[in-house]
Amino acid sequence: MLRYALLRVLGAIPTLLLVIVLAFLMVHAAPGGPFQDPRGLPPETLKALQEAYGLDQPLLVQLWRYLSHVVRGDFGPSYHYVGYSVGELIRGTLPVSLLLGTLAILLAVLAGVACGTLAALRRNSALDRLLMGIAMTGISIPVFVVAPVLVLVFAVKLHWLPAGWTGSGGLARLVLPVIALALPQIAYIARLTRAGMIDVLGSDYIRTARAQGLGTAAIVRYHAFRPALVPVLSYLGPAIAAILTGAVVIEEVFGIPGLGELFVRAAGNRDYMVVLGVVVLYAVLVVALNLAVDILYGVIDPRVRRR
């Protein structure tokens, strides 16, 4: 198991390096610059700013310098927020985004597995068709449509929950963002769980367990649950990535002061260092969480470790 985990870690390092290099090149290829002013800066002022931040150096030199700083955990200074480093800005917004993403993935897994298991146990029934129909609807509707609809129904019309982050406190302001972020993943996980559970329940050893007199609850709990969750575990990596990237839209809709809002504002201000810092952090989180899923996949299914 240790060898399997070590190989996965070593395989993740080139992926992370490639993401950082591509993000750096794409950000610097975008038109405009961090000190571009519609009113126009004096040439000597613009030159002094570029020299101060090292933007007058060749692109490869800037890339090498950035990589050498990132390895030490230094994301550099912000071009727009004078006096603040990128690390300070990320530390101020990361806890909110982590809370939002963690709650969303927990809700997606719990609700998706429950709905998928129930649909598989009532296969081809009206309940099965209803749950899968809702799941297909959840897959088809994007997050940027779901979020405003939830606000319109539960905040504007019914007045049950706050419509935004500001002006409200407590856990109530988390309900709509978490649900909006989790709904598409609930739909995917429910369909995967249903397919996995139906496949496992048709296995020979399940029929043997039924012949021995075991009830449905005991069969699902002790024999079918773990193998049926293997497809769900495989999907958790993309699901986590979707939740992290979807949080950008959700944070803008609900006015949540998280990494997504910081990223959007930095992109609008051409704040290269903040954009790169958020992209690198997202990449590290996605790679680390995918790594954790792969290791957990190996724990549940020993055949993966042998391969």
N, C-alpha and C positions, 0 to 999 in steps of 0.2 A: 504493500500500500504506500509506503514511504517513497519507493522508487517511482510509482505512478504519479504521486503528487509532485515530486521533484521534476519529472519530465514535463508536466503541465505548466509548472512555473517557468521553466526554461523556454518553453514554447511561447509563453505570453510576452516575454521581453522583446523579441523582434517586432511583434505586432504593435506594442505600445510605442516603440521607437518610430515605426513607420507612420503611425497616426500623428505623432508630434511633428515629424518632418513635413508631412503633407499639410497639416493645419498651418504651420508656419509659412510655407510657400503660398498657400491659397490666400491667407490673410494679407500678405505683402503684395500679392498680385491684384488685389481689389483696387479699383480706381480711388483716387483721393489719398488723404494722409491724415495722421492724427493732429497735425497743426494747420490743416487747411481751413482758412477763414474766409467766408464770403466777402467780408470787407477788405480782405487782403492784408497780410502782414508785411512789414518792411523786409526786403531781402536779407539785410544783415541780422534781423531778429530771427527770421526763419532759419538762417544758416547756423546761428548760435544755438538754437533749440535742437537742431538735428545733430550738431556736434556734441551737445550735452548728453543726449540720449543714445548716441552711437549710430544714428540713422544715416550718417554720411558714409559709413563703411560699406564695403561690398556685401552682397546678400549672403554669400557663403560664410563670411566672417561673422555676420550677425547671427546666422544660424548656429554656428559652432559655439559662439559665446552664450547664446540662449540655452543650448543643450547642456553646456557645462554648469550653468546656474541652476537649471531645473533638476539636475542630478543631486544637487545639494539642497533642494527644496526651496530655492529662491526663484520666484516668478517675476521679479523685477518691480519697478515702480509703475504706477498708473500715470498715463499721459493726461488724463482728464481730471481726476481727483488729486489735485496737487497736495503733496504731503502724505499721501497714503500709498502703501505698497499693495500689490495685488493680493498678497497673502492676507493682509489685514482685511481687505474687502471680502475675500472669500470666507474668512473665519466669521465675519459678521453675518453672512447670509446662508452659509452651509447648513447650520442646525435646522433652519426652517425647511429647507428643501429635503434634508434627510428625514425629518419627521413626516413630511407629506408623502415622500416616496415609500417609506417603510410601512406606514398605515395603508397606503394604496395596494402594495403587493401583498400584505397580510390579508386584506379584505378580498383581493382577487383570488388568492389561493383558497381561503376558507369557503367563500361563496361558490367559486367555480367547482371545487372538488365536491362540495355538497350537492350542487345542482346536477353535476355530471353523474354522480353515483346514483342519485334518485332517479334520473332519467334512464340509466342503464337497468336498474332493478325493475322499472315499469316500462320496459321496452315496447315500442309500438302502441303505447296507450295514449290517451288524450293528454295526460300530464307530460309524457315524453315529447310529444309534438309541440305542446305549448312551450316547454322549457327550451327546446332546440330552436323553435321559431323566434323566441326572445333573444337567444344567443346569436342567431344569424343577424337579427336587427342590430344588436350591439356591435357586431363585427363591421357591419356596413356603414354605420354612422360615425363620422370622425369626431375626435375630441372637441374640436373648435365649434362643432354644432351642438354636441351634448351639453357642454358647459353653459352657454347662454339659455338653452331650453330649461335646464334645471334652475337657473336663477329666475327665469320668468315665472315658472310654475311655483316653486317652493318659497321664493323670497318676495317676488312682486305680487303674485296673485294670492297665495295662501298666508304669507307673512309668518311662516314657521321657522325659517332660518335666515341668518344675515346674508346679504347679497355680496359682501366684500369683506376683506380682511380688516381694513381700517374702520374705526368706529364701533367695533364689536370685540368682545373678549370671550375667553373660555374655549371649550371644545366645540361649541356650536359653529364657529367660523371655519372649522376644519371639515365639517360634514360634507358640504357640497363639493369642495375641491377634491377631496379624497374619493367620493363616489364618481365624479366625472372622470377622474384619472384611472380608476379601477374598472369601470364598466366594460371597456373593450377587452381587457385582459380576463375578466370574469367569463365573458362569452367564449374566448378561445380555450381557456382552461376547462370550462364545462364540456365543450365538445371533445377535447382530448381525453378527459377523464371518462366520458361516456364510451368512447371508442375503446379505450384501454380496458375498462371494466367489462364490456361485452366480450372482448376477446379472451380475457382471463376466465370469465365465468363459463365459457364454452370449452375450457381445457379438461383433459381427462382426470387430473387430480381433483378438480372441483366436483366432477360427477362422482368420483370415489368418495369424497367427503360427504356429499349429499346421501349417497347410499349407506353411509355409516350412521346416518341419522342427525347430522349437524344441521342446525337451523341457518336461515339466510344471514342473520346478523353475525353469527359466529364465523361463517364461511367468509363473509366480506372482511371482517375484522382480522382474522388470523391467517387467511390464505390468499385472498384476492386483492387486498388493499395495496400492499407494497408493490407487487409486480404491475398493477394497473397504474401506479403513479409514475412509472418510468418515463412514459411520453411527456407527462407534465413536467418532470424534472428537466428533460431535454429542452423544453420550451421556456423554462424560467430565465435562461440567459437572454434570449430576445425579448422576453416580457419585461425584464428589468431595464434593458436598454430603451424599450418603448416608453416605459414609465418615466425614465429620466429625461428623455427628449420631449415627451408630452408635457412634462412639468413646465417647460418654457411657455407653452400656450396657456396652461391653467393659471400660472402665476400672473401672467399679463391680464387674463380675464378677471380674476378675483383680486388683483392688486396686492399679491403676496410678495413681501420683500425677500425673495429667495434668489438662488443662483440664476434662475431663468430670467427674472426681471433684470438682474445685474448684467447678464449676457446681452439682452436686447438693447439696453441703454448704452453699453460699451460698443456694440456694433454700430449704433447710430452715431456715436461720437468718434468713431474710428480709433477707439482706444485699443490698439493692437495687443498690448500686454495683458489687459483684462480678458479680452476675447480668448487669447491663447491659454491663459491660466484656467479659465472655465472649461475650455475644450480638453485640456490636458487632465484636469480633475475628473471630468466626465469619463474620459477614456480610461483612467486608472480605476475608477469605480466599476465601469462595465467589465473591464478585463478581470479585476479582482473578484467580482460577483460571478462572472462566468466560470472563473477558476474554482470558486467554491462549489458551484453547481456541478462541474465536472468531477470534482473529488467526491461529492455526495452521490453522484451517479455511480461512481466506482464502488462506493460503500454498499449501495443497494443492489447493484448488479455486478457480481464478481467476474462475469465474462468480459466486461470492459477492461478490467485490470489485466486479465490474461492476454487480451489482444494488444 
